[in-house]
Amino acid sequence: MKKTLLAEFTAREGAQEEVACLIGEYALKVREEEGNLVFDVYTREAAPRAFWIFEVYRDEDAFTAHLNAPYGPPFNAALVPLIEEDASVLTFLNPLTTNA
C-alpha cells in the first residue's frame, strides 16, 4: 500500500526565500529516491509563507528508506530555525475507497 502524507510548515517572516531554496534542493534529492512517487511543494496562495509538501511513497519500506536518507537530518536541522513550528507537521492520508 502506498504511503501518502502532507507535510506543512510556515516560514518565519523574512525567511520565505531561504526556505523555498532549501526545500527546492531537498525536493530534487527526494524525487531521485527509488521509492518516491510524488514530492510536490506548494505554498498557500493566500499565505505564501505557508508551505505544503504532498508526498507519496511506493510503500512503507520506501517511506522508511526516505526517513533514513543521509540528507534528511541536515535538511531538517537547516529548516527548523527558519520555520514557526518546532518541526514539519505531518498528516498521513489514506485513499477514499467506495463500493460503487
C-alpha positions in Angstrom: 0.0 0.0 0.0 1.3 3.5 -0.9 2.4 5.8 1.9 0.9 9.3 1.4 1.3 12.3 3.5 1.1 16.1 3.7 3.9 18.0 5.4 3.2 21.5 6.5 5.2 24.4 7.9 5.3 28.2 7.9 8.4 30.1 7.1 9.3 32.8 9.6 8.9 36.4 8.5 11.8 37.2 6.1 12.8 33.5 5.6 10.4 32.6 2.8 13.0 32.7 0.0 15.6 30.8 2.0 13.0 28.1 2.9 12.0 27.9 -0.8 15.5 27.4 -1.9 16.2 24.8 0.8 13.1 22.8 0.1 13.7 23.1 -3.7 17.2 21.5 -3.3 15.8 18.8 -1.0 13.0 18.0 -3.4 15.5 17.2 -6.1 17.1 14.6 -3.9 13.9 13.1 -2.7 12.5 12.8 -6.2 15.5 10.6 -7.1 14.7 8.1 -4.4 13.7 4.8 -5.8 10.5 4.5 -3.8 9.4 8.1 -4.1 6.4 8.6 -6.4 5.5 12.2 -5.7 7.1 15.1 -3.9 5.3 18.3 -4.8 5.9 21.5 -3.0 3.2 24.2 -2.7 2.6 27.5 -1.0 -0.8 28.7 0.0 -2.0 31.4 -2.4 -3.4 33.5 0.5 -0.4 32.9 2.8 2.8 32.4 0.7 4.9 31.7 3.8 2.8 28.5 4.4 4.4 25.5 2.7 2.7 22.3 1.9 4.5 19.2 0.6 2.4 16.4 -0.8 4.4 13.2 -0.7 3.7 9.7 -2.0 6.0 6.7 -1.5 5.7 3.2 -3.1 5.1 1.6 0.3 6.1 1.7 4.0 9.6 0.4 3.2 10.1 3.2 0.7 9.0 5.7 3.3 11.3 4.2 5.9 14.2 4.5 3.4 13.3 8.1 2.8 13.4 8.8 6.6 16.8 7.1 6.7 18.3 9.0 3.8 21.6 10.8 4.8 20.4 14.2 3.5 17.3 14.3 5.7 18.8 15.2 9.1 20.9 18.1 7.6 17.8 19.4 5.8 15.7 19.3 8.9 18.4 20.9 11.0 18.6 23.8 8.5 14.8 24.1 8.2 13.9 24.2 11.9 15.3 27.7 12.7 13.6 29.1 9.6 10.0 28.0 10.4 7.5 28.9 13.0 6.7 25.4 14.1 9.1 23.1 16.1 9.1 20.8 13.0 7.1 20.0 9.9 3.5 19.0 10.8 2.8 15.6 9.2 -0.6 14.4 8.2 -0.8 10.8 6.9 -3.5 10.2 4.3 -5.5 7.2 3.3 -7.3 6.9 -0.1 -11.0 7.1 0.0 -12.5 3.8 -1.2 -16.1 3.3 -2.2 -18.1 0.2 -3.0 -19.6 1.9 -6.1 
